[in-house]
Each structure stands twice: as C-alpha cells, then as structure tokens.
Amino acid sequence: MVQHELPSAHGSRTGPVRTCIGCRQRTLAAELLRVVADEHGSKMFVVVPDPGRRLPGRGAWLHPTPECLSQAVRRRAFGRALKVSGNPDTAALDQLVGSAAAKSQNVAESGDRHRTA
C-alpha cells in the first residue's frame, strides 16, 4: 500500500510518500533523492543517484544530506533497500551529496556576511 499524502495541518502537501533509508523518516518523494544500484563487473554494485527518477531497477530514497547518507552507510541500508549483496560503492553519491552540502553552506555563509556588513 502506497500512501499518497502526509497528514498536515494545512492539507496542501500531497503526493507520493517515501521513507528515507538513512533517517527512516517518511516524507514526500519530491524532497528525497532516488538512488539505484548499477552492476559493474561480477557482483560489484555502485549506487547511482537518479534525480530524474527514470533509471531502471529497484530504487531507494534518501534525503540529500551528509547526515542521512552517513546513517545509511553505517546501517548498511543500501544493500538491503536495493536488494544487492555486499556493500555497494557510494562514491558517486558521496560526491553529489557533499557538493550539495558545500553549496548550501556557502550560500548560508554569504548570507551571513551580507547581513553583518
């Protein structure tokens, strides 16, 4: 059963609901990043971000934050969620989430500089 809306006080937030494999919080799919496993070689898997949500295969959902990514890696959630054996390589995802976090931090710091000036 797929739930299509979160209970909210305003009732304006509707859409598909998914669970982040890092923090295990349920939220709208639009707020999460879909990832899929791509096979490289014999039983070697790489976790690939799917921002367009069109890649074939079983997908998993993750908040695009370093905290949720590290929790998912620590809990070995990618292998279970994507139904692959072993620990898949998350380097591409580390790079994407890390660059997004650095960008948001730079924007916040530049906003702080403008306010104090």
C-alpha positions in Angstrom: 0.0 0.0 0.0 1.4 3.4 -1.0 0.3 6.4 1.0 -0.2 9.4 -1.2 -0.3 12.2 1.4 1.1 13.2 4.7 -1.2 14.4 7.4 -0.6 18.1 7.8 -2.4 21.0 9.5 -2.9 22.8 6.1 -3.7 19.8 3.9 -1.8 21.3 1.0 1.1 18.8 1.0 0.1 15.9 -1.2 1.9 13.4 -3.4 3.7 10.1 -3.1 5.3 9.4 0.3 8.6 7.5 0.6 10.9 6.6 3.5 14.5 7.8 3.7 16.8 4.9 4.2 19.1 7.0 6.3 16.9 8.6 9.0 13.9 6.4 8.4 11.5 9.4 8.2 8.6 9.3 5.9 8.3 12.4 3.7 7.2 13.4 0.2 9.1 11.8 -2.6 9.8 15.3 -4.1 12.0 16.1 -1.1 14.1 12.9 -1.4 16.7 11.7 -3.9 16.1 8.4 -5.6 19.1 6.1 -6.0 19.6 2.8 -7.9 22.2 0.1 -7.9 24.3 -0.3 -11.1 26.2 -3.5 -11.6 29.9 -3.1 -12.5 31.7 -6.4 -13.1 30.8 -9.6 -11.4 28.6 -8.9 -8.4 30.1 -5.4 -7.9 27.5 -2.7 -7.4 27.7 1.1 -7.5 24.9 3.3 -6.0 24.0 5.8 -8.7 21.9 9.0 -8.0 18.7 9.2 -10.1 17.5 12.8 -9.8 15.3 12.4 -12.9 13.7 9.3 -11.3 13.8 7.4 -14.6 16.6 4.9 -14.3 15.6 1.2 -14.5 15.8 -1.1 -11.5 14.8 -1.1 -7.9 15.1 2.3 -6.2 15.7 3.6 -2.7 15.1 7.0 -1.3 17.4 9.3 0.7 17.4 12.8 1.9 20.3 14.5 0.0 22.2 15.4 3.2 25.5 14.1 4.5 23.8 13.0 7.8 21.3 10.7 6.1 23.9 9.4 3.8 26.3 8.5 6.6 23.5 6.9 8.6 22.5 4.8 5.6 26.1 3.7 5.0 26.7 2.9 8.7 23.5 0.8 8.9 24.3 -0.9 5.5 20.9 0.2 4.3 21.8 0.4 0.6 22.3 -3.3 0.2 19.0 -4.2 1.9 16.9 -1.5 0.2 18.3 -2.2 -3.3 18.4 -6.0 -2.7 22.1 -6.4 -3.7 24.7 -8.5 -2.0 27.7 -6.9 -0.2 28.3 -3.2 0.4 27.8 -1.2 -2.8 30.1 1.6 -3.7 28.6 5.0 -2.7 31.4 7.3 -4.1 29.2 9.0 -6.7 26.5 9.6 -4.1 29.1 10.9 -1.6 30.3 13.4 -4.3 26.8 14.6 -5.1 25.6 15.0 -1.5 28.9 16.5 -0.5 28.8 19.1 -3.2 25.2 20.0 -2.5 26.0 20.4 1.2 29.0 22.6 0.4 26.9 24.7 -1.9 24.2 25.3 0.7 26.8 26.1 3.4 28.5 28.6 1.1 25.1 30.2 0.4 24.3 30.4 4.1 27.8 31.9 4.9 27.5 34.5 2.1 24.0 35.4 3.5 25.5 35.9 7.0 28.2 38.1 5.6 25.7 40.3 3.8 23.6 40.7 7.0 26.6 41.7 9.2 28.0 44.1 6.6 
